[in-house]
Amino acid sequence: MSTYFCSDSHAFHGNIMKYCRRTAFMTPSDLAAFLELESSGGDFRSLRISDESIDKMNRGLVANINARVGSDDVLWFLGDWVFGYGGDYFRNARWFRDQIHCRTINFVWGNHDDRRIGNLFAATFDQVEINLGDVRMTLNHYPMLTWSGQHHGSVERPNIHLYGHVHALYQRDLESCPIKYSQAWAALDVGFDGHDYQVWSLDEILDCLRPKLQALEVLKRESGQFDPFRGRSSRG
């Protein structure tokens, strides 16, 4: 059994395809219209993404999940499952769940989720702390500055934070991250938009965060603070 992580599928959400540049799923005509608006500085609100493109995105995300996550694996999903209005929302949520082979999906609520879909998942949380071997994780839909035991994190015994919500903004544009010492902030956006629309394995997560865990150890040593994100010195 393996464990995987992801966030922010936004299935059935045409607007997310525009604002998060999910061009890989657009039909040729939608893509041409999108690129024309982008190059001219036009208003994306004037572009309606076709049902064909939306269906291609939905099925593409499902295919990517099923290609890696087996029926006996565990998938942690960090929010923003599907989009829709009224009864369509619940039908969309059910359809998306039925396409995924994994039997155990643990869900962390996002801001676009209706809690009445909770029965689709093995368990649901607002925030949760889990352990996988020597790795401790705090999972939340939203990026958090600090979390329990953050300052104890090291390369040998990682204590990390996984989140979604911002659609890979901090990965694409490092200067957009408002957090001081972001180079030592051992947190990762596990959304689809920052990973070629793929789920994340634990090894992939640790490969990304290992330099930050190393930087945290250096920061603690050089600043004389055992918890620099809370300004706590080694002297208390």
C-alpha positions as CSV (number, residue, x, y, z in Angstrom):
1,M,0.0,0.0,0.0
2,S,1.3,3.5,-0.9
3,T,0.1,6.9,0.1
4,Y,-0.4,9.9,-2.2
5,F,-1.4,13.5,-1.9
6,C,-3.2,16.0,-4.1
7,S,-5.5,19.1,-4.0
8,D,-7.6,21.4,-6.0
9,S,-9.0,19.3,-8.8
10,H,-11.9,21.8,-9.4
11,A,-13.6,19.2,-11.6
12,F,-16.4,20.7,-13.8
13,H,-15.0,24.2,-13.2
14,G,-14.5,26.0,-16.5
15,N,-13.2,29.2,-15.1
16,I,-10.4,27.5,-13.3
17,M,-9.1,26.4,-16.7
18,K,-8.7,30.0,-17.7
19,Y,-7.3,31.5,-14.5
20,C,-4.9,28.6,-13.7
21,R,-4.0,28.2,-17.4
22,R,-5.0,24.5,-17.7
23,T,-4.3,24.7,-21.5
24,A,-3.4,21.1,-21.7
25,F,-7.1,20.2,-21.5
26,M,-8.5,22.9,-23.8
27,T,-9.9,22.0,-27.2
28,P,-8.0,23.7,-30.2
29,S,-10.7,26.3,-30.5
30,D,-10.8,27.1,-26.8
31,L,-7.0,27.3,-26.7
32,A,-6.8,29.6,-29.7
33,A,-9.4,32.0,-28.1
34,F,-7.6,31.8,-24.7
35,L,-4.2,32.6,-26.2
36,E,-5.6,35.5,-28.2
37,L,-7.1,37.0,-25.1
38,E,-3.9,36.4,-23.2
39,S,-1.7,38.0,-25.8
40,S,-4.0,41.0,-26.2
41,G,-4.6,41.6,-22.6
42,G,-8.3,40.9,-23.0
43,D,-10.9,40.1,-20.4
44,F,-11.0,36.4,-19.7
45,R,-14.6,36.8,-18.5
46,S,-15.6,37.1,-22.1
47,L,-14.4,33.5,-22.8
48,R,-16.7,30.6,-22.0
49,I,-14.8,27.3,-21.8
50,S,-16.6,24.6,-23.7
51,D,-18.2,21.6,-22.1
52,E,-15.8,19.5,-24.3
53,S,-12.8,21.1,-22.7
54,I,-14.3,20.7,-19.2
55,D,-15.0,17.0,-19.8
56,K,-11.4,16.6,-21.1
57,M,-10.1,18.1,-17.9
58,N,-12.3,15.9,-15.7
59,R,-11.3,12.7,-17.4
60,G,-7.7,13.7,-17.7
61,L,-7.4,14.3,-13.9
62,V,-9.2,11.0,-13.3
63,A,-6.8,9.2,-15.6
64,N,-3.8,10.7,-13.9
65,I,-5.0,9.7,-10.5
66,N,-5.8,6.1,-11.5
67,A,-2.5,5.7,-13.3
68,R,-0.6,6.1,-10.0
69,V,-3.1,5.4,-7.2
70,G,-4.2,1.8,-6.9
71,S,-7.4,0.6,-5.4
72,D,-5.7,-0.4,-2.2
73,D,-3.6,2.7,-1.8
74,V,-4.5,5.8,0.3
75,L,-5.1,9.2,-1.3
76,W,-5.2,12.3,0.8
77,F,-7.1,15.0,-1.0
78,L,-6.7,18.5,0.4
79,G,-9.9,20.2,-0.8
80,D,-11.8,21.8,-3.7
81,W,-13.2,18.6,-5.2
82,V,-15.7,19.8,-7.8
83,F,-17.7,22.8,-8.9
84,G,-21.3,23.1,-9.7
85,Y,-24.6,24.7,-8.6
86,G,-27.5,23.1,-6.8
87,G,-28.1,19.5,-7.7
88,D,-25.4,19.6,-10.4
89,Y,-22.8,20.0,-7.6
90,F,-23.8,16.8,-5.9
91,R,-24.1,14.9,-9.2
92,N,-20.6,16.2,-10.2
93,A,-19.2,15.2,-6.9
94,R,-20.6,11.7,-7.1
95,W,-19.5,11.2,-10.7
96,F,-15.9,12.3,-10.0
97,R,-15.7,10.0,-7.0
98,D,-17.1,7.0,-8.9
99,Q,-14.4,7.4,-11.6
100,I,-11.5,7.1,-9.1
101,H,-10.4,3.5,-8.3
102,C,-8.9,4.2,-4.9
103,R,-11.1,2.9,-2.2
104,T,-9.6,5.1,0.6
105,I,-9.8,8.8,0.0
106,N,-9.3,11.0,3.1
107,F,-10.5,14.5,2.5
108,V,-9.5,17.9,4.0
109,W,-12.2,20.4,3.4
110,G,-11.5,23.3,1.1
111,N,-13.4,26.6,0.6
112,H,-15.4,25.3,-2.5
113,D,-16.6,22.1,-0.8
114,D,-20.1,21.4,0.5
115,R,-19.9,19.2,3.6
116,R,-22.9,17.2,2.5
117,I,-20.5,15.2,0.2
118,G,-18.6,13.9,3.2
119,N,-20.1,10.4,2.6
120,L,-18.0,10.1,-0.5
121,F,-14.8,9.8,1.5
122,A,-13.3,7.4,4.1
123,A,-12.8,10.3,6.5
124,T,-13.0,14.1,6.5
125,F,-11.0,16.8,8.4
126,D,-10.6,20.5,8.7
127,Q,-7.0,19.9,9.5
128,V,-5.1,16.8,10.5
129,E,-1.7,15.7,11.6
130,I,-0.5,12.3,10.3
131,N,2.7,10.3,10.5
132,L,4.2,8.2,7.7
133,G,7.3,6.5,9.2
134,D,9.6,9.2,10.5
135,V,7.7,11.9,8.6
136,R,5.2,14.1,10.5
137,M,2.8,16.1,8.4
138,T,0.2,18.8,9.0
139,L,-2.4,18.8,6.3
140,N,-4.7,21.8,5.7
141,H,-6.3,23.3,2.6
142,Y,-4.8,26.6,3.4
143,P,-1.1,27.5,3.6
144,M,0.0,28.0,7.3
145,L,2.9,30.0,8.6
146,T,3.5,27.7,11.5
147,W,2.3,24.3,12.6
148,S,2.8,21.9,15.6
149,G,6.4,20.8,16.0
150,Q,7.6,22.7,12.9
151,H,10.8,23.7,14.6
152,H,11.7,20.1,15.3
153,G,11.8,19.3,11.7
154,S,15.0,18.0,10.2
155,V,16.2,16.1,7.1
156,E,16.4,12.9,9.3
157,R,13.0,13.4,10.9
158,P,10.9,15.8,8.7
159,N,8.0,17.7,10.1
160,I,6.3,19.3,7.1
161,H,3.1,21.1,6.1
162,L,1.1,20.2,3.0
163,Y,-1.6,22.6,1.6
164,G,-3.4,23.6,-1.5
165,H,-5.7,26.6,-2.3
166,V,-3.2,28.9,-4.0
167,H,-2.8,26.8,-7.2
168,A,1.0,26.6,-7.2
169,L,1.4,30.4,-6.9
170,Y,4.4,30.2,-4.6
171,Q,6.1,27.5,-6.8
172,R,5.7,29.6,-9.9
173,D,6.6,32.9,-8.4
174,L,8.9,32.7,-5.4
175,E,8.6,36.5,-4.8
176,S,4.8,36.1,-4.3
177,C,5.3,34.1,-1.1
178,P,4.7,36.6,1.7
179,I,6.5,34.4,4.3
180,K,9.8,35.6,5.7
181,Y,12.5,32.9,5.6
182,S,10.4,31.1,2.9
183,Q,13.6,29.2,1.9
184,A,13.3,27.4,5.3
185,W,9.5,27.1,5.3
186,A,9.1,23.3,4.9
187,A,5.7,23.4,3.3
188,L,4.5,22.3,-0.1
189,D,1.4,23.0,-2.3
190,V,0.3,19.6,-3.4
191,G,-2.3,20.9,-5.9
192,F,-2.6,19.5,-9.4
193,D,-1.5,22.8,-11.0
194,G,2.0,22.6,-9.6
195,H,2.8,19.0,-10.6
196,D,1.7,18.5,-14.2
197,Y,-1.8,17.5,-13.0
198,Q,-0.4,14.5,-11.1
199,V,-0.7,13.3,-7.5
200,W,2.3,13.5,-5.3
201,S,4.1,10.6,-3.7
202,L,5.9,11.0,-0.4
203,D,9.3,10.6,-2.0
204,E,8.5,13.4,-4.5
205,I,7.4,15.7,-1.6
206,L,10.5,15.0,0.4
207,D,12.7,15.6,-2.6
208,C,11.1,19.1,-2.9
209,L,11.3,19.9,0.8
210,R,14.7,18.5,1.7
211,P,16.5,21.8,0.8
212,K,14.1,23.7,2.9
213,L,14.6,21.3,5.9
214,Q,18.3,21.8,5.5
215,A,17.8,25.6,5.3
216,L,15.7,25.4,8.5
217,E,18.6,23.8,10.4
218,V,21.0,26.4,9.1
219,L,18.6,29.2,10.1
220,K,18.1,27.9,13.6
221,R,21.8,27.7,14.1
222,E,22.7,31.1,12.6
223,S,19.9,33.0,14.2
224,G,20.3,31.4,17.6
225,Q,16.6,30.6,17.6
226,F,15.2,27.1,18.1
227,D,11.9,28.3,16.5
228,P,12.7,31.2,14.2
229,F,9.1,31.3,12.7
230,R,7.9,32.3,16.2
231,G,11.0,34.3,17.2
232,R,11.9,31.9,20.0
233,S,15.6,31.9,21.0
234,S,17.5,29.0,22.3
235,R,17.5,30.8,25.7
236,G,13.7,30.7,25.9
